[in-house]
Amino acid sequence: MYITEKYWGDYLGGTDDSLILLDYLGKKGKAELSLAEIFDDFGVARLEGNFQNPVESLSYTTPEGDELPIDCAVDFITDLAALLLECRVSGSLDPEALEVDTPLPAISITATPKELETVRQALEAFIAAPQESSLNELVPEADLLEMAAHCQKVQQELFY
């Protein structure tokens, strides 16, 4: 899988938030899922475009009724960007390559230009000022800068 060779692991896809996102995708059980549905299910509209330090938190309610919070909206959007890149390059996500415990079908994430613009703007804000994100409290500055560099590469591949 393209992103596991280049990006997925340490800075992208390596958090509890990543596992929640992948669990969500698995529980959806769809071969194709729109970014709009993902945004709706996690409450992205509440952020009003602020993924750096949102006032509201993102969360997902499982079919069993459990609410799973996303601790860091920046992690959520950077993981989604990497997954979108994989779908663009390979056509879908390979669940085995992502090494998740939840059964995950091969899935393709689709997006409209408007939804992609939300992802692009969120990546740009993080790349420009990673120290201003909520991750600043959790991640050493050197790691933040390295993550921003990875995000910039994902952004360039995804949008240019």
Secondary structure, 3 states (H helix, E strand, C coil): CHHHHHCECCCECCCHHHHHHHHHHHHHCCCEEEHHHHHHHHCHHHHCCCCCCCCCCEEEECCCCCEEEECCHHHHHHHHHHHHHHHHHHCCECHHHHCCCCCCCCEEEECCHHHHHHHHHHHHHHHHCHHHCHHHHCCCHHHHHHHHHHHHHHHHHHHC
